[in-house]
Amino acid sequence: MSNKENFDALLSKYQAYVKNEVKEPNQPVDIAIDEAMDLSVIADKDRELLATSDLDVSLIDDLPIRAGGLRYAQTVWVQVQTDRSDAEEQWKHLSVEAFEMRDELLHFCRYAYRKNSKLMDVVNRIAEGYGNADMVQDLSDLAMLGTNNPEPLAGLNYPMEKLERASELSDLCGALLAKVNGARVDNDKPAKEMRDRAFTHVKQAVDAIREAGRFVFWKDEQRVEQYTSAYFRKLREAREKKVVEEA
């Protein structure tokens, strides 16, 4: 199965976690995945001995699937971050033009429609609010207002092609704003949350297998070490070395 297929197969299990059960990664995700895959190989060789504990040995077979699901979820999250970064850069430049266009259109519409109370009510409603999302909607509304009521604007020699540009800017900025605010995966949960849920699912199996391994091989220090995290072991050794050096 591909990583995407693993992710899809586990999606219902990810969704089943309640919020307070979901854990953010406490180590680099690529390392967590590698350690999970290594553990699955070690545990498979020790399957019969591990079965003497209360471990559900099906977790050993499930671990590579969980790791694959996490790998896909991490890839999606990284892509979201990349897309968001690119979108933020584009937004920085395009939003300047968009806000200027919104302000210009409001200025012309207020004057052009000042004698029409019905149209002025529309203009005043559009003018309410100043946020990014409001600007995106304002451009769309102003473009439609001007297109449907062109004569007063034309009488001011307003370039009518700017109405098309306003509509275009609304579409472009709307799409960028969605990316800046964070893309979502198919089940409508933010990509980071899905990554965290996938990590939680891996960690649950890893913790159970390691705990059983340390129990079964408690008299064999080398075997026990195989059921611990090399990443955290190295961190601990580095801290201990630093303490000795500073003593």
N, C-alpha and C positions, 0 to 999 in steps of 0.2 A: 504493500500500500504506500501511496505517496504521503508526504507530510500533510497535504491538504485533505486527503482522504482520512487520515488519522484524526485530524482536527474535526472534520465533519462527523465522524463516527462518535466522537467524544463530546460533541457540542451539548447534548442534553445533560450530560454529567457536569459539565462546566456550569451550566445554567442552574443546576440543582443546589449549588453551594449558596448558603445564605451569606449576607454581606460580611458578617463578623468572622466567617471561616476563611475568607479569601486573604491570602498572604502575598505581600509584595516580595519579589526576589531579594534574598539576603546575600546573594553572590551573583557574579556575572552569569547571565542566562546561558551563554554558550558553554561555560564551564559546568553549570548545573546539568546541562544536557549530556555532555561528555561523561560526567561522573555517573549519571543514571545509566547510560549505555554500558559503561564498564561494569557497573554493579550487576546489570542483567546477565552478563557473561559469567561473572564470578558466582552469582547466586544459582545460575542454571547448573553449574558443575556441583554445587553443594545442595541441590534440590532435596535429596533424600534426607540429609541431615537436618536441613531447615524445616522439613515437614514434621520433625519430632517436636518442634515448638508449636505454638498455636497460630503460626503464620499461614495465611491463605496463600498457598504457593502459586495460585493463578496470577498473583501480582507480578511474579517473575516474568511470565509470558506477556503480561500487559504493559510492563515497563517500557519496552521499545515503542509501543504504540503511543503511550503517554508522552514519551520524549519527542516523537515525531509531531504530535499535536502541538506541543510547546514550541518546537522549532518553527512551525508555520505561524503560530500566533505571534511569536517574536518578530518574524519577518514582516508580518502585517504592521505591527507596531512601529518598527524601524521605518517602514515605508511611509507611514502616516506622519512620523516626525520629519522625514525628508520632504514630503509634500507640503507639510505645514511651514517648514522653513522657507521653501521656495515661494509658497503663497504669500508669506509675510513680506518677503522682499518685493514681490510684484505688487502687493497691496500698498506698500509704502509709496510707490511711485504713482500707481493708478488712482489711488484714493484722493490724491491732491487734485488731479483733474476733475474727478467726480464731484468733490465738494464744491469746487469752483463753479462747475456746471450747474449744480443744484442751486447755489446762491444766485447765479446769473439768471437762471430761469425764474426763480421766485421774484427777483427784482423786476424783470420784464412783465411777468404775469400780473403782479400786483398793479402795475401801471396800466397795462393793456386792458385788464378786466375790471378796473376800478369803478366803472359805471354800471356794472352788472352784478347786482347783489348775490345772485345765485352762484355765479362763477367765483365771486370773491369769497363766499363761504367755503367753496372747495379749496381755493388757494390757502385760506387761513388754516383749514384743517391739515393740509399738506405741510404747512410751515411749522406745525407743532412737533417738538422733539428734535434732538440734535445728535443722536447716536449713529454709529456706523450702519446698523440695520435700518434705521429710520431713513438715512440718506439714500440707501439702495432703493427703498420703497418710494421715496420722494421723487427720484429720477424717473421711475416708471410711471408714477401718477402724473407728473408734470409733462412728460412726453405725450401721454395720452390726452391730457387736457389741451395741450397746444395743438395736437393733430386734429382733435375734434372741433376746436374753435380757433382756426388759423387766422381769420381776417384781422382781429385787433393786433395780433403779433406782427402780421405782415405790414400793417399800417405803421409800425415802428421800425420797419426795415430789418426786422430780426431774421437772421439766416435760418430758414426753416429746416435746413439739413441738420442743424444742431439738435433738433428733436429726435432724429434718428440716432445721433451719437449719444444722446441722453439715455435712450432705451438700451442701446448697446452697452453703455457703461453700467447700467443697472444690472444687466445680465452678467457681465464680466465680474463686477464687484461682488455680486451675490454669490457666484461660484467660488471666488477667492475667499470671501468671508466664511463660507462653510468649511473650507479647508483650514483656515486659520483657527477657527473655533474647534477643530478636531473632526477628522473623518470617522465614520462608523462602519463596522462590519455588518454583514447581512442580518444578524439577529438584533440589530439596533443597540447593542451594548458597545460603549466606547472600546476602541482597540486595546488601550492599555489595560482596561479592566478584564478583557478576555485573555490577554497575555498573563495577567496575574492569576486568573482562574486556572489557566492551563498549567502555570507553575505550581499552584497549590495542588493540583491533581498529581503532578509528578512527585512533588515533595511528600505527599501522603504515602505513596507507594515506597519511595526511597527510605523514608523514616521507618516504616514497618519492617522492611527487609533488613535494614542495618541493625535495627533493634534485635531482631531475631538472630541475626548472625553473631552479634556480640554475646548474646545469651548462650548460643550453642557452642561457640568456640572460646568461651571465657578463660580457659586455661592455656590457650595458644595465642600469645601476644601478636605474632605475625599475622595470624588469621583474623584476629580482632581488628587489626589495622586495616585490613581489606574492607571492613564494614564501617569505615569512618570516611569522612570527607578529606581528601588530600588538600583541597583548597584551604579549609579551615585549619587543618593540621599545620600547613606551612605558615599561615598567619600567626598561629599560636607560637610556633617555633621562633618566628621573627621577633615577636614581642618579648619572648623569654630571653632571646639573645641580646636585645636592646637593653633589657633590665640589667643583665649581667655586665654589659659594657659600660653602663652608666653608674654601676655600683662602685 
